[in-house]
Amino acid sequence: MNNMENEKAFLPEISRQDIENAKDDAWKLIYVFLDKYFEMIENGNITGDFNEYQHTLLAYMYLDSQVCNGGFIQLINNGYGGYIFDTPFSGYLKSWGAEKTAQIVDKAKEIYIKYQEELEAEKEAEEFCGLYKKITDFEPLEEEYYKINDGETEKIKEYVENNIHNFAKIL
C-alpha cells in the first residue's frame, strides 16, 4: 500500500505505554489495536476506512475467535466466510509470516466453495448443529489450526510490532 492510501486510512492514536504494557502477550497487544478499531465501528464509521493491514488484523481475530469456538462452520454461518475467503487475507498472512495459517485458510476455502450455499443459508439451531455431522471436511483443518495458532499468533504480533505505523499512530 502506498503512503497516500495509508494517509486516508483510519489510524487510531495509541500510546507507547499501552503497547509496552501489552507486549508480553500476543492477544493483549493485538487487542490494543482492535479495541480502537471496534470503537470506530461502534461510532458508526464504516470498515472501508480501514487499510489492508487493519482488515487483515480484524480478519485474523474473527478467524481465531470463530474457529476456536465453533469451527469453520460457525465462522461461515456467522457471516465471515466472504471476509476470510473472498479477500486476499491468506496472502497477507503469508507475507506476515503466518504461512501455516494461510495454508489452512486456503484449504478451508476449497471446502467453503464446495458447500457455500448450504453453509451460508439461514438455519434454525437444530439445522445448524446438523451441519457438523454432515460436513466433516473442516475437522482436520481445525485440529491443525488448534495446534499451530499460538505460534502463528506470535508471528502476527511480531509483524504488527515491526510495522506498527500501518496499524496506528503512536503517541
N, C-alpha and C positions, 0 to 999 in steps of 0.2 A: 504494500500500500504506500502511496506517495504521501509526502508531508501535507499536501493540500487536503487530501481525504481525512487524514488524522486530525487536522485542524477543525474540520466540520463535525467530527465525532464528539460525542459526549465523553469528556474525560473528567471524571469527578476529582475533587480535591481530597487527598488523603495525606495524613501527617506521617512523617518518617517514624514518629514514635509508635503509631498504630501498627505500622509494618514491622518495626523492631519487636514490639510486644508479641506479634503473631508468628514470627519467623521460625520458631521451633516446631510448629505443627502445620502440615501442608494444608489441611482443610481450613484451619483457622485463618491462615494467610489468604487463601483463596476467597474466603468469605469477607475479608476486609474490603475486597473489591466488589464482590457480588452484592453485598448489602447496599452499597452505593448505587449499583445498577437497579436493584429492586426498588429503592427509593424513587428513582427516576420513573420506573414503570408505574408505581403506585400514584405518582403525581400526575399521571395521565400522559406522559411522554411516550412516544412510540419507540419500539426497539429498532426502527430504521435509523435512529440516531446513533446506534452502536456501530463500532467498526468491526472488522472481521476478527480481530483478536478478542474483543469483548464477547462477540457472538460465540466464538469457539469456547471461551471460558464458561459462558452460560450453558451452552450445549453439553459440555462435559459434566457440569453439575446435574443437569437433567438426566443425562445418560446414567451417571452413577447412582443418583437417588432412586430412579425408577427401576433400573436393573437390580439393584441391591434389595429393593422392597417387593418386587413382583415380576422381575424379569423383563425381557424384551416385549412380551405380550402386553404387560402393563404399560410400558413405555409407549407402545404404538396405540393401544386403546385409549390412553390418556391424551392423545393428540400430538405427541412429539415425534412421530415417525418421519414426517416430512422435514422437520427441523434437523434431525440427525442424518437421515438417509438421502434427502434431496438437495443437499448443500455440500460444499467442499469440506465439510467437517473432518472426515478421516484424513484428507490430505494435509490439513493444518495440524492434526495430531501427529502425523508422521514428521512434519517439519519441526515440531516442538519436542521430538524425541520419544513420543509415546507410540512407538511403532506397533507394539503388541496390541494395544487397544484399537489402533487403526485397523489392524488385520481382523480383529473380532468384528468391528463395525462393518467392514467390507463384506465379511461372510454373512453377517446378520442382514445386510441389505439384500442379498440374494433371496433369503427366506422371506423378508418383508415384501419384496416384489411378488414373489410367488403367491403369498396369502394376503396381500394388501387389502383387497376389497373386504374380505371376511374379517380381518383384524381391525379395520377402521369402522366397521358398521356399528351403529348403536345397538347395545345389547342390555338385556336385563342381567342382574347379578349372576343368576344361575347359568345363563348362556355364556357369559364372560368366563366363569370358572370352568366351563366345559372346554374352552379353547386350550387350556393347559393339557388336557388329556388328548385332544385332537391334534394339536400342533406341538410336537415334541422336538422339532428340529433345532430350536433355540437352546435346549438344555445343555449340550456340550459346550456351547459358546459361553453360556452363563457360568458354568463351572470354571472354565478357563479365566473368565473375567474376574471371578471372586479370588482366584489365585494371584493374579497379577495387579489388581487395582491399587494396592497400597504403593507398590513401586512405581507404577505409572503416574499416580497422583503426585509423587515426589518429583517426577520429571516435569509435570505440568507446573508445579510450584517453582522449580528452578527456572523454567522458561519465563514465567511471569516475573520473577526477581531479576532476571537478566535483561528483560525487555519491558521494564516497568512503565516506561514512557508511552507505550502503546495501550496501556490499561487505565492510567490515571495521571493526574498532575500531582506531584509530590511536594508537600509544603515543608 
